[in-house]
Amino acid sequence: MNPLPDGVLDHLSQVVDLPDLTGTPYELEHELGRGGMAVVYQVRDSRLGRSVALKVVEDDPEEAATLAHLEHPGIVPLYDSGVLADGRHYYVMRLVRGQRLDEWLAATPALPSRLRVFLRITEAVSFAHSQGIVHRDLKPGNIMIGAFGEVFVMDWGIARMPAAGTPRYRPPEAGDPYDPRIDVYALGRVLEDLMAGSHRAPLRAVAAKASAVNPNDRYASADVLAGDVGRYLDGQPVSAYRENAWERLHRFGQRNRVLLLLLSAYFVVRVGLFLLRP
């Protein structure tokens, strides 16, 4: 008896793994993606005639329990949850069409645009912290930019369960797993990604403070971190960096460029008129 080719075995495995949606109002369209603990499908809700995302998990849907407490524009809303015929749990969310943050960065070189997206990310994270929920696996792959500029923090599945997180974005301490400074550390790393090699010292100081090794050296909250990034965008000094006199003068010039151009033009005209007087 000849063994089946690997490609056939893989196909059969995926077919067997397909969710049995009998007894639900959902009709399978296609698979969107899979990870170690879950598979996400695009399905059609026959009641409302729209496509949604259905996530199938092997164990209890911890992420669904988390999302049920997070109603925020930057967090994908939970629509429904239940148990499949084979005993696996599922939950249904809004279908987000767009790009992961790491994909979006490749086509968005302007630093101000990147920083404005970062502020939207911190808004969602700050809201979750206000509800006593820490994400613990923030990274560009878990952040989506929608087709119309929406920003979503995704994958809250480990917020209620012990998990290691992703090495680059995971803080070194082994302390309270629900300390918001865990997410502040990850946000600092995400900010480094958004800076895309920029050597602007104040912004680098902000990222370095957010991702400090000692939790006590980090920003106290995502809100405070966002405040410094917002001040940088507005041309104001940031708390994480001490400017010298030349840097203060340069920042003043950048922030008041139009005014300085008008004053320069006025000065040139006045000098010209003075020189042309008989």
Buried (B, 14 or more C-beta within 10 A) or exposed (E): EEEEEEEEEEEEEEEEEEBEBEEBEBEBBEBBEBEEBBBBBBBBBEEEEEBBBBBBBEEEBBBBBBBEBBEBEBBBBBBBBBEBEEEBBBBBBBBBEBBBBBBBBEEBEEBEEBBBBBBBBBBBBBBBBEEEBBBBBBBBBBBBBBEEEBBBBBBBBBBBBEBEBBEEBBBEEEEEBEBBBBBBBBBBBBBBBBBEEEEEBBBBBBBBBBBBEEBEEBBEBBBBBBBBBBBBBEEEBBBBBEBEEEBEEEBEEEEEEEEEEEEEEEEEEEEEEEEEEE
